[in-house]
Amino acid sequence: MSRETIICTVDVVLLSLKDAALHVALLRREHEPFAGALALPGGYVRADEDEDTESAAARILFEKTAIVSPYLEQLATFSGRARDPRGWSISVAYYALVPASLLELEHHPEIQLLAVDPLKGLPFDHRDIVQAAVARVRSKSSYSSLPVFLCGEQFTLPQLQAVYEALLGESINKVSFRRKMDELDILEPVQGARETGRANRPAQLYRLKQAYRKLLSTTDRAINPD
């Protein structure tokens, strides 16, 4: 009796902020099924090359977008016979956050950024994967340093607060936010660096401490809304 071969792939939800709203990076599929459709960066796991699914996700993301994300986290496993017309398949999904400057279209013309809400017409179960990633990011943003990966190398505290507010969908009390940043203990001031082009007093620029450039810091309590 012949046995059906199981398709094993990895998909990456690459998220960024554009116009204060979450967007996902999509690519046009080159091959069937769904040739020409916008889809998540994804591909087959290479058993002779990939150490694990995370290394496969990092490889696929770089091969298809030339991007090395500082933070890549496993999201969930999606499987079944109905998700892929080629047969029974399993996809291990990951998500990554990158600043918008890393996705400038003149450097990555193959990438198309679509707002995550609403998001329609994706092949396979990619819409479900994106929704799961967005829910994870918004939940985790309330108690961790995750939103920092949407910032550039240097940023002010008001800029970082605006990123948190965009992800959480609500205003945050300024005092509460700065207290939470102290608890997370992830930032260090860039000596002698202040924001330019401001009419009032230039704000201090910060960056992630070296220890948290690939890891998250978390707290037991969520950030308080305004």
TIDO-229767 format. One line per field, with one value per atom (N, C-alpha, C): residue number from 0; residue in three letters; atom name; x, y, z. Coordinates in Angstrom, 3 decimals, decimal comma. Example, Ala and Ser with C-alpha at 12.3 -4.5 7.8 and 13.67 -1.06 7.14 Angstrom:
i 0:0:0:1:1:1
aa ALA:ALA:ALA:SER:SER:SER
at N:CA:C:N:CA:C
xx 13,190:12,300:13,200:12,850:13,670:12,900
yy -5,690:-4,500:-3,300:-2,250:-1,060:0,030
zz 7,800:7,800:7,800:7,080:7,140:7,870
***
This chain:
i 0:0:0:1:1:1:2:2:2:3:3:3:4:4:4:5:5:5:6:6:6:7:7:7:8:8:8:9:9:9:10:10:10:11:11:11:12:12:12:13:13:13:14:14:14:15:15:15:16:16:16:17:17:17:18:18:18:19:19:19:20:20:20:21:21:21:22:22:22:23:23:23:24:24:24:25:25:25:26:26:26:27:27:27:28:28:28:29:29:29:30:30:30:31:31:31:32:32:32:33:33:33:34:34:34:35:35:35:36:36:36:37:37:37:38:38:38:39:39:39:40:40:40:41:41:41:42:42:42:43:43:43:44:44:44:45:45:45:46:46:46:47:47:47:48:48:48:49:49:49:50:50:50:51:51:51:52:52:52:53:53:53:54:54:54:55:55:55:56:56:56:57:57:57:58:58:58:59:59:59:60:60:60:61:61:61:62:62:62:63:63:63:64:64:64:65:65:65:66:66:66:67:67:67:68:68:68:69:69:69:70:70:70:71:71:71:72:72:72:73:73:73:74:74:74:75:75:75:76:76:76:77:77:77:78:78:78:79:79:79:80:80:80:81:81:81:82:82:82:83:83:83:84:84:84:85:85:85:86:86:86:87:87:87:88:88:88:89:89:89:90:90:90:91:91:91:92:92:92:93:93:93:94:94:94:95:95:95:96:96:96:97:97:97:98:98:98:99:99:99:100:100:100:101:101:101:102:102:102:103:103:103:104:104:104:105:105:105:106:106:106:107:107:107:108:108:108:109:109:109:110:110:110:111:111:111:112:112:112:113:113:113:114:114:114:115:115:115:116:116:116:117:117:117:118:118:118:119:119:119:120:120:120:121:121:121:122:122:122:123:123:123:124:124:124:125:125:125:126:126:126:127:127:127:128:128:128:129:129:129:130:130:130:131:131:131:132:132:132:133:133:133:134:134:134:135:135:135:136:136:136:137:137:137:138:138:138:139:139:139:140:140:140:141:141:141:142:142:142:143:143:143:144:144:144:145:145:145:146:146:146:147:147:147:148:148:148:149:149:149:150:150:150:151:151:151:152:152:152:153:153:153:154:154:154:155:155:155:156:156:156:157:157:157:158:158:158:159:159:159:160:160:160:161:161:161:162:162:162:163:163:163:164:164:164:165:165:165:166:166:166:167:167:167:168:168:168:169:169:169:170:170:170:171:171:171:172:172:172:173:173:173:174:174:174:175:175:175:176:176:176:177:177:177:178:178:178:179:179:179:180:180:180:181:181:181:182:182:182:183:183:183:184:184:184:185:185:185:186:186:186:187:187:187:188:188:188:189:189:189:190:190:190:191:191:191:192:192:192:193:193:193:194:194:194:195:195:195:196:196:196:197:197:197:198:198:198:199:199:199:200:200:200:201:201:201:202:202:202:203:203:203:204:204:204:205:205:205:206:206:206:207:207:207:208:208:208:209:209:209:210:210:210:211:211:211:212:212:212:213:213:213:214:214:214:215:215:215:216:216:216:217:217:217:218:218:218:219:219:219:220:220:220:221:221:221:222:222:222:223:223:223:224:224:224:225:225:225
aa MET:MET:MET:SER:SER:SER:ARG:ARG:ARG:GLU:GLU:GLU:THR:THR:THR:ILE:ILE:ILE:ILE:ILE:ILE:CYS:CYS:CYS:THR:THR:THR:VAL:VAL:VAL:ASP:ASP:ASP:VAL:VAL:VAL:VAL:VAL:VAL:LEU:LEU:LEU:LEU:LEU:LEU:SER:SER:SER:LEU:LEU:LEU:LYS:LYS:LYS:ASP:ASP:ASP:ALA:ALA:ALA:ALA:ALA:ALA:LEU:LEU:LEU:HIS:HIS:HIS:VAL:VAL:VAL:ALA:ALA:ALA:LEU:LEU:LEU:LEU:LEU:LEU:ARG:ARG:ARG:ARG:ARG:ARG:GLU:GLU:GLU:HIS:HIS:HIS:GLU:GLU:GLU:PRO:PRO:PRO:PHE:PHE:PHE:ALA:ALA:ALA:GLY:GLY:GLY:ALA:ALA:ALA:LEU:LEU:LEU:ALA:ALA:ALA:LEU:LEU:LEU:PRO:PRO:PRO:GLY:GLY:GLY:GLY:GLY:GLY:TYR:TYR:TYR:VAL:VAL:VAL:ARG:ARG:ARG:ALA:ALA:ALA:ASP:ASP:ASP:GLU:GLU:GLU:ASP:ASP:ASP:GLU:GLU:GLU:ASP:ASP:ASP:THR:THR:THR:GLU:GLU:GLU:SER:SER:SER:ALA:ALA:ALA:ALA:ALA:ALA:ALA:ALA:ALA:ARG:ARG:ARG:ILE:ILE:ILE:LEU:LEU:LEU:PHE:PHE:PHE:GLU:GLU:GLU:LYS:LYS:LYS:THR:THR:THR:ALA:ALA:ALA:ILE:ILE:ILE:VAL:VAL:VAL:SER:SER:SER:PRO:PRO:PRO:TYR:TYR:TYR:LEU:LEU:LEU:GLU:GLU:GLU:GLN:GLN:GLN:LEU:LEU:LEU:ALA:ALA:ALA:THR:THR:THR:PHE:PHE:PHE:SER:SER:SER:GLY:GLY:GLY:ARG:ARG:ARG:ALA:ALA:ALA:ARG:ARG:ARG:ASP:ASP:ASP:PRO:PRO:PRO:ARG:ARG:ARG:GLY:GLY:GLY:TRP:TRP:TRP:SER:SER:SER:ILE:ILE:ILE:SER:SER:SER:VAL:VAL:VAL:ALA:ALA:ALA:TYR:TYR:TYR:TYR:TYR:TYR:ALA:ALA:ALA:LEU:LEU:LEU:VAL:VAL:VAL:PRO:PRO:PRO:ALA:ALA:ALA:SER:SER:SER:LEU:LEU:LEU:LEU:LEU:LEU:GLU:GLU:GLU:LEU:LEU:LEU:GLU:GLU:GLU:HIS:HIS:HIS:HIS:HIS:HIS:PRO:PRO:PRO:GLU:GLU:GLU:ILE:ILE:ILE:GLN:GLN:GLN:LEU:LEU:LEU:LEU:LEU:LEU:ALA:ALA:ALA:VAL:VAL:VAL:ASP:ASP:ASP:PRO:PRO:PRO:LEU:LEU:LEU:LYS:LYS:LYS:GLY:GLY:GLY:LEU:LEU:LEU:PRO:PRO:PRO:PHE:PHE:PHE:ASP:ASP:ASP:HIS:HIS:HIS:ARG:ARG:ARG:ASP:ASP:ASP:ILE:ILE:ILE:VAL:VAL:VAL:GLN:GLN:GLN:ALA:ALA:ALA:ALA:ALA:ALA:VAL:VAL:VAL:ALA:ALA:ALA:ARG:ARG:ARG:VAL:VAL:VAL:ARG:ARG:ARG:SER:SER:SER:LYS:LYS:LYS:SER:SER:SER:SER:SER:SER:TYR:TYR:TYR:SER:SER:SER:SER:SER:SER:LEU:LEU:LEU:PRO:PRO:PRO:VAL:VAL:VAL:PHE:PHE:PHE:LEU:LEU:LEU:CYS:CYS:CYS:GLY:GLY:GLY:GLU:GLU:GLU:GLN:GLN:GLN:PHE:PHE:PHE:THR:THR:THR:LEU:LEU:LEU:PRO:PRO:PRO:GLN:GLN:GLN:LEU:LEU:LEU:GLN:GLN:GLN:ALA:ALA:ALA:VAL:VAL:VAL:TYR:TYR:TYR:GLU:GLU:GLU:ALA:ALA:ALA:LEU:LEU:LEU:LEU:LEU:LEU:GLY:GLY:GLY:GLU:GLU:GLU:SER:SER:SER:ILE:ILE:ILE:ASN:ASN:ASN:LYS:LYS:LYS:VAL:VAL:VAL:SER:SER:SER:PHE:PHE:PHE:ARG:ARG:ARG:ARG:ARG:ARG:LYS:LYS:LYS:MET:MET:MET:ASP:ASP:ASP:GLU:GLU:GLU:LEU:LEU:LEU:ASP:ASP:ASP:ILE:ILE:ILE:LEU:LEU:LEU:GLU:GLU:GLU:PRO:PRO:PRO:VAL:VAL:VAL:GLN:GLN:GLN:GLY:GLY:GLY:ALA:ALA:ALA:ARG:ARG:ARG:GLU:GLU:GLU:THR:THR:THR:GLY:GLY:GLY:ARG:ARG:ARG:ALA:ALA:ALA:ASN:ASN:ASN:ARG:ARG:ARG:PRO:PRO:PRO:ALA:ALA:ALA:GLN:GLN:GLN:LEU:LEU:LEU:TYR:TYR:TYR:ARG:ARG:ARG:LEU:LEU:LEU:LYS:LYS:LYS:GLN:GLN:GLN:ALA:ALA:ALA:TYR:TYR:TYR:ARG:ARG:ARG:LYS:LYS:LYS:LEU:LEU:LEU:LEU:LEU:LEU:SER:SER:SER:THR:THR:THR:THR:THR:THR:ASP:ASP:ASP:ARG:ARG:ARG:ALA:ALA:ALA:ILE:ILE:ILE:ASN:ASN:ASN:PRO:PRO:PRO:ASP:ASP:ASP
at N:CA:C:N:CA:C:N:CA:C:N:CA:C:N:CA:C:N:CA:C:N:CA:C:N:CA:C:N:CA:C:N:CA:C:N:CA:C:N:CA:C:N:CA:C:N:CA:C:N:CA:C:N:CA:C:N:CA:C:N:CA:C:N:CA:C:N:CA:C:N:CA:C:N:CA:C:N:CA:C:N:CA:C:N:CA:C:N:CA:C:N:CA:C:N:CA:C:N:CA:C:N:CA:C:N:CA:C:N:CA:C:N:CA:C:N:CA:C:N:CA:C:N:CA:C:N:CA:C:N:CA:C:N:CA:C:N:CA:C:N:CA:C:N:CA:C:N:CA:C:N:CA:C:N:CA:C:N:CA:C:N:CA:C:N:CA:C:N:CA:C:N:CA:C:N:CA:C:N:CA:C:N:CA:C:N:CA:C:N:CA:C:N:CA:C:N:CA:C:N:CA:C:N:CA:C:N:CA:C:N:CA:C:N:CA:C:N:CA:C:N:CA:C:N:CA:C:N:CA:C:N:CA:C:N:CA:C:N:CA:C:N:CA:C:N:CA:C:N:CA:C:N:CA:C:N:CA:C:N:CA:C:N:CA:C:N:CA:C:N:CA:C:N:CA:C:N:CA:C:N:CA:C:N:CA:C:N:CA:C:N:CA:C:N:CA:C:N:CA:C:N:CA:C:N:CA:C:N:CA:C:N:CA:C:N:CA:C:N:CA:C:N:CA:C:N:CA:C:N:CA:C:N:CA:C:N:CA:C:N:CA:C:N:CA:C:N:CA:C:N:CA:C:N:CA:C:N:CA:C:N:CA:C:N:CA:C:N:CA:C:N:CA:C:N:CA:C:N:CA:C:N:CA:C:N:CA:C:N:CA:C:N:CA:C:N:CA:C:N:CA:C:N:CA:C:N:CA:C:N:CA:C:N:CA:C:N:CA:C:N:CA:C:N:CA:C:N:CA:C:N:CA:C:N:CA:C:N:CA:C:N:CA:C:N:CA:C:N:CA:C:N:CA:C:N:CA:C:N:CA:C:N:CA:C:N:CA:C:N:CA:C:N:CA:C:N:CA:C:N:CA:C:N:CA:C:N:CA:C:N:CA:C:N:CA:C:N:CA:C:N:CA:C:N:CA:C:N:CA:C:N:CA:C:N:CA:C:N:CA:C:N:CA:C:N:CA:C:N:CA:C:N:CA:C:N:CA:C:N:CA:C:N:CA:C:N:CA:C:N:CA:C:N:CA:C:N:CA:C:N:CA:C:N:CA:C:N:CA:C:N:CA:C:N:CA:C:N:CA:C:N:CA:C:N:CA:C:N:CA:C:N:CA:C:N:CA:C:N:CA:C:N:CA:C:N:CA:C:N:CA:C:N:CA:C:N:CA:C:N:CA:C:N:CA:C:N:CA:C:N:CA:C:N:CA:C:N:CA:C:N:CA:C:N:CA:C:N:CA:C:N:CA:C:N:CA:C:N:CA:C:N:CA:C:N:CA:C:N:CA:C:N:CA:C:N:CA:C:N:CA:C:N:CA:C:N:CA:C:N:CA:C:N:CA:C:N:CA:C:N:CA:C:N:CA:C:N:CA:C:N:CA:C:N:CA:C:N:CA:C:N:CA:C:N:CA:C:N:CA:C:N:CA:C:N:CA:C:N:CA:C:N:CA:C:N:CA:C:N:CA:C:N:CA:C:N:CA:C:N:CA:C:N:CA:C:N:CA:C:N:CA:C:N:CA:C:N:CA:C:N:CA:C:N:CA:C:N:CA:C
xx 0,848:0,000:0,881:0,675:1,470:0,996:1,936:1,620:1,776:0,859:0,890:2,047:2,794:3,895:3,341:3,824:3,377:4,268:3,653:4,385:4,747:6,022:6,478:7,124:6,523:7,006:7,117:7,699:7,787:7,267:6,455:5,973:6,346:6,659:7,086:6,162:5,603:4,786:5,713:6,068:6,980:6,144:6,157:5,292:6,095:5,459:6,069:4,963:5,345:4,392:4,517:3,371:3,317:2,100:2,303:1,210:0,498:1,283:0,784:-0,139:-0,027:-0,854:0,034:-0,291:0,473:0,261:1,359:1,328:2,123:1,759:2,474:3,147:4,352:5,109:4,710:4,324:3,882:4,687:4,777:5,481:4,561:4,753:3,962:4,558:3,697:4,136:4,548:5,672:6,197:5,667:5,212:4,823:3,425:2,829:1,562:1,798:0,782:-0,549:-0,560:-1,549:-1,760:-0,639:-0,106:0,949:0,436:1,257:0,905:0,180:-0,277:-0,992:-0,009:-0,433:0,374:0,275:1,422:1,456:2,597:2,595:3,678:4,969:6,117:7,380:7,409:7,636:7,624:8,368:8,566:9,261:9,398:9,984:10,158:11,299:11,149:12,253:13,236:14,518:15,557:16,226:15,905:16,386:17,907:18,543:20,001:20,715:19,957:20,576:20,122:18,839:18,289:18,429:18,984:19,154:17,809:16,895:15,556:14,654:13,382:12,467:12,817:13,410:13,795:14,899:15,881:16,939:16,366:15,357:14,696:13,969:13,287:12,568:13,532:14,656:15,645:16,233:16,504:17,055:16,071:14,821:13,806:13,561:13,505:13,286:14,407:15,642:16,776:16,800:16,537:16,560:15,514:14,364:13,254:13,148:13,756:13,636:14,970:16,047:17,374:17,363:16,423:16,298:16,714:17,527:17,867:17,161:16,137:15,377:16,085:16,198:16,832:15,990:14,683:13,812:12,878:12,985:12,168:11,616:10,293:9,672:8,659:8,663:7,692:6,294:5,371:3,988:3,113:2,972:2,110:2,333:1,751:1,780:0,397:0,362:-0,889:-0,808:-1,824:-1,725:-3,090:-3,061:-4,290:-4,297:-5,318:-5,435:-6,015:-6,821:-7,563:-6,745:-5,638:-4,942:-4,104:-3,760:-2,900:-3,453:-3,749:-4,312:-3,366:-2,090:-1,139:-1,218:-1,877:-1,996:-1,862:-1,811:-1,723:-0,437:-0,557:0,622:0,669:1,880:2,116:3,042:2,672:3,506:3,784:5,056:5,443:5,623:4,755:4,749:5,576:6,289:7,078:6,633:6,935:6,690:7,915:8,067:9,206:8,733:9,359:9,055:10,293:10,089:11,200:10,738:11,649:11,274:10,930:10,062:9,629:10,802:11,824:12,976:13,666:13,538:14,166:13,404:12,172:11,333:11,081:11,943:11,768:11,720:10,679:10,392:11,455:12,226:13,275:14,392:14,500:15,498:14,913:13,611:12,944:11,683:11,836:10,668:9,762:10,283:9,460:8,466:8,683:7,812:6,624:5,453:4,275:3,763:3,534:3,033:1,535:0,811:-0,639:-1,036:-1,981:-2,499:-3,113:-2,867:-3,354:-4,866:-5,459:-6,890:-7,471:-8,281:-8,674:-7,637:-7,656:-6,728:-7,499:-7,603:-8,412:-7,648:-8,116:-7,634:-6,307:-5,796:-4,521:-4,736:-3,746:-3,881:-3,633:-3,877:-3,700:-4,501:-3,896:-4,518:-3,702:-3,085:-2,171:-2,884:-4,153:-4,885:-5,021:-5,298:-5,398:-4,062:-2,985:-1,649:-1,344:-1,654:-1,420:-2,241:-3,519:-4,369:-3,839:-3,331:-2,754:-1,516:-0,698:0,512:0,161:-0,811:-1,223:-1,766:-2,579:-3,113:-1,989:-0,994:0,144:0,927:1,199:1,994:1,263:-0,025:-0,772:-0,871:-1,056:-1,116:0,228:1,290:2,617:3,155:2,654:3,136:2,753:1,719:1,252:2,168:3,038:3,869:5,326:5,741:7,108:7,733:8,986:9,737:9,567:8,667:8,505:8,367:7,558:7,396:8,685:9,711:10,960:11,536:11,252:11,814:11,177:10,132:9,547:10,221:11,077:11,795:13,105:13,674:14,985:16,072:17,299:18,436:18,380:17,944:17,834:16,449:15,944:14,583:14,421:13,423:13,103:12,033:11,859:10,807:9,417:9,123:7,809:7,586:8,620:8,478:8,184:8,864:8,624:7,222:6,786:5,433:4,391:4,627:3,690:3,602:4,710:4,699:3,862:4,061:3,250:1,768:1,443:0,040:-0,564:0,229:-0,273:-0,592:0,229:-0,001:-1,152:-1,228:-2,257:-3,601:-3,581:-4,829:-5,433:-4,625:-5,132:-3,998:-4,374:-3,371:-2,817:-1,560:-0,896:-0,494:-0,749:-0,323:1,194:1,666:3,093:3,911:3,441:4,177:4,225:3,076:3,014:3,941:3,984:4,839:6,306:6,724:8,150:8,523:7,573:7,826:7,997:7,171:7,270:8,590:9,073:10,363:11,487:11,362:12,357:12,326:11,122:10,997:11,600:11,346:11,885:13,403:13,949:15,387:16,088:15,548:16,071:16,802:16,654:17,143:18,379:19,191:20,318:20,378:20,682:20,769:21,989:21,833:22,963:23,668:24,848:25,548:25,741:25,287:25,466:24,528:23,547:22,649:21,253:20,739:19,386:18,672:17,349:16,548:16,710:16,901:17,082:15,794:15,726:14,598:13,376:13,538:12,410:12,490:11,327:11,287:11,556:11,065:11,304:12,564:12,728:13,950:14,109:15,256:15,459:15,410:14,740:14,593:15,804:16,120:17,221:16,922:17,943:17,820:18,278:17,563:17,879:18,102:18,643:18,791:18,656:18,460:18,365:19,722:19,692:20,906:21,308:22,581:23,096:22,421:22,156:21,595:20,199:19,486:18,092:17,898:18,962:18,831:18,314:18,257:17,650:16,724:16,565:15,750:14,716:13,674:12,649:12,858:12,438:12,293:10,809:10,364:8,949:8,713:7,482:7,090:5,813:5,495:4,296:3,023:3,145:1,966:1,901:0,698:0,518:0,659:0,979:1,069:-0,324:-0,441:-1,737:-2,122:-3,372:-3,853:-3,986:-4,152:-4,282:-5,616
yy -1,199:0,000:1,247:2,108:3,339:4,332:5,091:6,082:7,484:8,343:9,724:10,478:11,208:12,023:13,297:13,612:14,829:16,000:17,091:18,304:19,056:19,389:20,103:21,423:22,517:23,845:24,750:25,910:26,969:28,251:29,009:30,310:31,371:32,566:33,651:34,851:35,308:36,525:37,679:38,472:39,598:40,862:41,427:42,561:43,844:44,960:46,272:47,300:48,482:49,572:50,559:50,877:51,884:52,744:54,056:54,987:54,582:54,195:53,837:52,625:51,772:50,567:49,375:48,216:47,015:46,586:46,275:45,752:44,449:43,595:42,334:42,339:41,778:41,713:40,463:40,650:39,552:39,525:38,343:38,156:37,454:37,700:37,001:35,599:34,605:33,236:33,024:32,350:32,112:30,823:29,886:28,574:28,208:27,241:26,679:25,834:25,718:26,317:27,807:28,503:29,933:30,798:30,434:31,240:32,659:33,647:35,046:35,658:34,835:35,357:35,879:36,901:37,395:36,416:36,078:35,086:35,394:34,729:34,868:34,275:34,823:34,168:32,782:31,770:30,410:29,473:28,257:27,272:25,963:24,987:23,658:23,630:22,790:22,492:21,592:21,911:21,099:20,255:18,968:18,084:17,982:18,130:18,003:19,313:20,387:21,710:22,424:22,330:23,083:22,296:22,951:22,305:22,064:23,028:22,921:23,873:23,970:24,826:26,304:26,694:28,106:28,476:27,593:27,873:27,858:27,009:27,004:28,321:28,829:30,098:31,250:31,280:32,337:32,256:31,038:30,858:31,314:30,874:31,220:32,722:33,339:34,789:35,531:35,093:35,770:35,505:34,268:33,939:34,724:34,948:35,563:37,075:37,616:39,057:39,746:38,961:39,501:40,182:39,801:40,403:39,398:39,870:39,094:39,758:39,127:39,732:39,486:40,531:40,337:39,502:39,379:38,610:37,745:36,435:35,468:34,481:34,361:33,502:32,559:31,318:30,355:30,752:30,704:31,093:29,883:28,989:27,820:26,894:25,709:24,743:24,668:24,753:24,669:23,430:22,582:21,319:20,830:19,829:19,210:18,963:18,293:17,964:19,123:19,970:20,993:22,255:22,453:23,738:23,876:22,792:22,843:21,876:22,364:21,481:20,376:20,467:19,429:18,183:18,327:17,170:17,545:16,515:16,711:17,464:18,574:19,416:19,908:20,264:20,864:22,065:23,187:24,384:24,873:25,060:25,662:27,152:27,956:29,398:30,149:31,142:32,044:33,477:34,362:35,777:36,583:37,712:38,603:40,039:40,924:42,352:43,101:44,018:44,819:46,255:47,222:48,621:48,848:49,825:50,108:50,470:51,097:51,502:50,296:49,123:47,926:47,369:47,825:47,326:48,382:49,396:50,437:49,800:50,139:49,424:49,617:50,696:50,855:49,830:49,309:48,284:46,879:46,754:45,447:45,578:45,836:46,065:44,847:43,656:42,446:42,317:43,061:42,980:43,928:43,454:44,314:44,308:45,507:45,641:45,860:45,002:45,132:45,279:46,164:46,323:45,006:44,650:43,366:43,380:44,552:44,652:45,718:45,383:44,010:43,358:42,048:41,313:40,161:40,193:39,187:38,611:37,469:36,911:36,196:35,858:35,143:33,651:32,998:31,564:30,713:29,407:28,456:28,951:28,860:29,412:30,582:31,328:32,402:33,518:33,759:34,782:34,356:33,094:32,598:32,725:32,451:32,550:34,000:34,930:36,347:36,795:36,408:36,793:36,256:35,030:34,457:35,228:35,645:36,407:37,775:38,442:39,761:39,671:38,658:38,475:38,235:37,434:37,170:38,450:39,210:40,433:41,443:41,647:42,628:42,203:40,919:40,433:40,581:40,193:40,202:41,618:42,561:43,940:44,577:44,088:44,710:44,427:43,421:43,072:42,764:43,134:42,801:43,911:43,681:44,643:44,401:43,527:43,152:44,338:45,381:46,485:47,209:47,089:47,798:47,360:46,120:45,627:46,282:47,079:47,855:49,219:49,562:50,842:50,684:51,805:51,788:51,582:51,786:51,587:52,541:53,779:54,780:55,410:55,788:56,316:57,081:57,935:58,659:57,888:58,225:57,576:57,887:59,137:59,381:58,546:58,342:57,506:56,065:55,566:54,195:54,055:55,046:55,001:54,972:55,722:55,735:54,354:53,612:52,256:51,341:51,423:50,626:50,949:52,221:52,624:52,122:52,120:51,623:50,134:49,373:47,938:47,617:48,359:48,079:48,709:49,687:50,308:51,246:51,790:52,720:53,594:54,756:55,653:55,075:55,395:54,909:56,094:55,993:57,026:57,179:58,422:58,669:58,207:58,507:58,122:56,605:55,959:54,499:53,869:54,449:53,901:53,987:55,127:55,276:54,399:54,193:53,281:51,855:51,496:50,152:49,963:50,985:50,882:50,693:51,349:51,167:49,731:49,156:47,776:46,796:47,049:46,159:46,258:47,442:47,664:47,244:47,720:47,307:48,416:49,663:50,806:51,429:52,010:52,808:54,074:55,222:56,459:56,429:56,991:57,135:58,434:58,322:59,476:60,556:61,764:62,908:62,939:62,036:61,972:62,436:63,422:63,914:64,077:64,012:64,147:65,538:65,616:66,908:67,306:68,582:69,080:69,397:69,553:69,878:71,339:71,989:73,401:73,553:72,590:72,663:71,876:71,600:70,942:69,561:69,286:67,985:66,853:65,750:64,621:63,699:63,066:62,109:60,886:60,405:59,189:57,984:56,871:55,636:54,512:53,412:52,185:50,988:49,825:48,605:48,260:47,800:47,259:46,005:45,741:44,618:43,301:43,107:41,837:41,569:42,620:42,453:42,682:42,602:42,827:41,606:40,468:39,279:38,571:39,139:38,533:39,528:39,008:39,858:40,005:41,157:41,368:41,433:40,835:40,803:41,270:41,680:42,040:41,293:41,291:40,569:41,359:42,681:43,524:44,188:44,324:44,953:46,473:47,102:48,558:49,154:50,183:50,795:51,757:51,686:52,666:54,045:55,064:56,430:56,622
zz 0,000:0,000:0,000:-0,963:-1,025:0,029:0,534:1,553:0,978:1,353:0,866:1,502:0,690:1,194:1,831:3,021:3,718:3,312:2,906:2,542:3,818:3,975:5,175:4,781:5,197:4,830:6,061:5,831:6,838:6,200:6,932:6,470:7,501:7,009:7,890:7,733:8,847:8,879:9,255:8,270:8,475:8,630:9,834:10,167:10,324:9,937:10,106:10,289:10,773:10,945:9,792:9,187:8,124:8,384:8,456:8,761:10,047:11,042:12,378:12,369:11,352:11,272:10,914:11,458:11,155:9,707:9,034:7,677:7,635:6,684:6,500:5,139:5,075:3,828:3,052:1,798:0,948:-0,354:-0,955:-2,219:-3,203:-4,488:-5,501:-5,732:-5,689:-5,896:-7,353:-7,534:-8,878:-9,483:-8,640:-9,136:-8,650:-9,328:-8,880:-7,627:-6,778:-6,934:-6,598:-7,082:-6,826:-7,392:-8,546:-9,174:-9,405:-9,039:-9,205:-8,031:-7,090:-5,920:-4,884:-4,137:-3,027:-1,870:-1,278:-0,206:0,755:1,881:2,852:2,289:2,664:2,307:2,952:2,135:2,658:1,740:2,217:1,401:2,131:1,430:1,997:3,013:4,015:4,923:4,190:4,270:3,641:4,720:4,728:5,787:5,817:4,661:4,612:4,889:5,099:5,279:6,541:6,870:7,995:9,300:10,296:11,600:12,281:12,096:12,656:11,879:12,277:11,516:11,669:12,793:12,946:11,962:11,803:10,827:9,413:9,170:7,871:7,629:8,664:8,540:8,264:8,981:8,771:7,362:6,902:5,555:4,488:4,614:3,627:3,592:4,772:4,830:4,122:4,334:3,690:2,189:1,800:0,373:-0,410:0,199:-0,534:-0,356:0,717:0,957:1,217:1,395:1,741:3,108:3,961:5,291:6,361:7,295:8,491:9,660:10,178:11,268:12,602:13,438:14,740:15,686:15,390:16,278:15,451:15,655:14,926:15,945:16,001:17,013:16,377:16,844:16,331:16,791:15,856:16,121:16,423:15,460:15,619:14,431:14,533:13,438:12,802:11,486:10,733:9,851:9,914:9,190:8,725:7,833:7,377:5,881:5,406:4,001:3,187:3,837:3,096:2,825:3,517:3,406:2,134:1,464:0,288:-0,758:-1,978:-3,011:-3,453:-3,095:-3,495:-2,616:-1,439:-0,570:0,893:1,723:3,185:3,502:4,253:4,491:5,922:6,313:7,619:7,424:8,017:7,959:9,372:9,679:10,949:10,695:11,294:11,031:12,070:11,589:12,443:12,158:13,093:12,827:13,203:12,545:12,772:12,653:13,410:13,361:12,882:11,954:11,443:11,269:11,390:11,141:9,680:9,437:8,069:7,161:7,717:6,902:6,275:6,899:6,365:5,165:4,999:3,911:2,841:2,774:1,763:0,379:-0,358:-1,593:-2,670:-2,582:-3,591:-3,379:-2,150:-1,865:-1,997:-1,815:-1,901:-2,764:-4,054:-4,909:-5,031:-4,704:-4,816:-3,671:-2,587:-1,418:-1,572:-1,232:-1,160:0,277:0,809:2,174:2,140:2,838:2,938:4,402:4,656:6,010:6,481:7,722:8,234:8,474:8,519:8,749:7,823:6,814:6,471:5,559:5,496:4,634:4,004:2,666:1,976:0,786:0,345:-0,905:-0,866:0,314:0,372:0,118:-0,494:-0,771:0,472:0,315:1,408:2,616:3,806:5,018:5,541:4,616:5,025:5,778:5,457:6,209:7,675:7,927:9,297:10,024:9,301:9,899:10,275:9,364:9,651:10,860:10,906:12,030:13,347:13,338:14,553:14,989:14,016:14,335:14,906:14,309:14,787:16,212:16,480:17,834:18,828:18,446:19,333:19,614:18,560:18,720:19,606:19,374:20,159:21,616:21,870:23,247:23,944:23,254:23,863:24,058:23,254:23,356:24,689:25,336:26,578:27,759:27,638:28,794:28,436:27,217:26,815:25,986:25,624:24,805:23,311:22,916:21,512:20,551:20,858:19,899:19,537:20,346:20,055:18,715:18,304:17,044:15,824:16,041:14,947:14,805:15,753:15,718:14,956:14,585:13,965:15,007:14,608:15,504:16,693:16,446:17,506:17,460:18,629:18,713:20,021:20,056:21,288:22,057:23,324:24,115:23,570:23,150:22,531:21,273:20,466:19,265:19,650:20,667:21,111:21,694:22,456:23,015:21,892:20,831:19,706:19,049:19,006:18,454:19,340:20,652:21,580:21,410:21,306:21,171:19,871:18,794:17,510:17,588:18,304:18,417:19,366:20,465:21,462:21,109:20,210:19,787:20,797:21,701:22,704:23,213:23,773:24,334:25,626:25,913:27,115:27,974:29,248:30,183:30,120:29,934:29,750:30,954:32,148:33,359:33,485:33,212:33,278:32,244:31,056:30,003:30,397:30,906:31,250:32,441:33,342:34,459:33,937:32,947:32,371:31,646:30,957:30,286:31,305:32,464:33,529:34,033:34,163:34,630:33,621:32,343:31,312:31,228:31,527:31,580:30,284:29,163:27,860:27,120:27,591:26,831:27,440:26,580:27,028:26,179:26,805:26,017:25,105:23,916:23,012:23,393:23,913:24,444:23,385:23,723:22,839:21,649:21,607:20,446:20,833:20,118:20,345:19,017:19,063:17,856:17,272:15,970:15,309:14,606:14,206:13,447:14,279:15,580:16,462:16,883:16,958:17,354:18,847:19,641:21,075:21,424:22,697:23,154:22,521:21,850:21,211:22,233:21,873:22,781:22,705:23,838:23,913:23,036:22,335:21,546:22,360:22,205:22,911:21,905:22,400:21,611:22,548:21,964:22,764:23,367:24,609:25,195:24,433:24,378:23,602:23,980:25,249:25,725:25,194:24,747:24,314:22,820:22,054:20,613:19,864:20,548:19,950:20,936:22,109:23,156:23,658:24,291:24,889:26,377:26,877:28,319:28,608:29,701:30,034:31,461:31,741:33,098:33,461:34,733:35,204:34,978:34,821:34,687:33,327:32,801:31,509:31,621:30,501:30,465:30,627:31,456:31,709:30,604:30,143:29,157:29,779:28,932:29,428:30,145
***
